[in-house]
Amino acid sequence: ISDSATIEGNTGRKNMYFSIALAAPAKGFVTIHYATINGTATTADRDYVAVSGQVSIRPGSTSATIAIPILGDRKAENNETFSVQIVRAFGAVITDGLADGIIINDDAGKVLPPPPIAGGPA
């Protein structure tokens, strides 16, 4: 599963897309179960909508796409991340079962961490 990123937006929903790719065309139907995992982006903060489900890859095909809804806001914040994990797969071996999703902040006044404290131990 590939990492992905999208610009947050100020209102409404937009999708962030994750691609699942097979190394070779599927010989039979492949079913992949997945779920989102909070990171610095959370469902409680209404950054994105938690999703779990499954996608199928047809025989002869090599990929599928997962869409995760991203929720826009006007909060000044740093870019935030969450993950999509492949929970299990039938008909394929998973070599990379975790992808990072980056929600890119587009609001003015980006929040930065405090500067390091000068003069530590000598």
N, C-alpha and C positions, 0 to 999 in steps of 0.2 A: 504494500500500500504506500502511496506517495504522499509526502508532505504537501501542504497547500497554504495559501495565504489569500486574504481579500481585504479590501478597504471596508471599514465598518459601516459608514453611512450615518446619517443623522436621525433617521426615523425608519420605521417599518422593518421588513425582513428582506434579506437577500441570501442566496445560497453560497456556501463554500463547497467546492467539489473536490473529492478525493478519488484517485484512480487506483484500481486494483489491477495488476497486470500479472499474467501467467508467463512463464519462461517459454512455453510452447503452447500451441493450440490445444484446447481441452479435447480429450478423447470421448468424454461423456459429460453429462451435466455436472457442473461444479457449483456447490452452494456454500456461501461464505456468510457467517454470522458475525456481526460487529456491534460495538457500543462506544459511545463517547465517554470521556473521562475528564473531569474538571482539572484545570491547571490554574494559571493566574486568571484566566477567563472562567467564569462560573455561571451555572444556571441560576443560582440564587441572586446574583447581581444582574441577571437578565442580559448577559453577553451573547448567549446562544441558546438554542433549544436542544436539550438532551435527546438523543436518538439512539435506539437500538433496533436492529432488524436484520434482514438477510437480503443478499443479492445473489442472482444466479448468472453463471456464464455458460452459454450454450456450447454444445459440441462444435469444434472448429474455430471457436472464438478465443481471444486472448485477454479480454479486459472487461471490466464493469466499472461503473461510477456510482459513488455515494454522494448524496447532497445533504449538507448539514445547515439548517437555518441559522443565520447570524442576525442578531437584533441591533439595529442602529440606536444611537443615543447622542446626546450633545455634551457628554461628560469629558472634561480634559483628563486624559489618563494615558499611561504608557501603552504600547502595544501589548496585547495579551495572548496567551496561548491555551489551548486545550488539546486533547489527543483523541484519536479514533483508533480503537484496538480491534483486531480480528480476534474474536473469541474462540471460534473453531471453524474448520473448513471440512467439507466432504468432497472428495474427488481431486484434491490438490494438497501439496505440502507447502506450508507457509514458511518463507524464509525471512520476511520482514513484516511482522504483524502489528507494528505500531507506527502511526503517523502523527506528526505535529501539525496543528492548525494555528496559524498566526492571524489574529484579528488586528489589522493595522489601524491605529488611531488616526482620525482625520479632523479632530477637533483642536481648536487653538488652545494654547496654554498647556502643552505637554508637561506632564508631571515627571520630574526627575528625582532620583534618589539624592539624599543630602550628600554634600562633598565629604571626602575623607577627613578625619580629624588630623590636623598637623601635629607633628612632634610626638611620635610614639616612643616606645622604649628604645634606648640607645644601645 
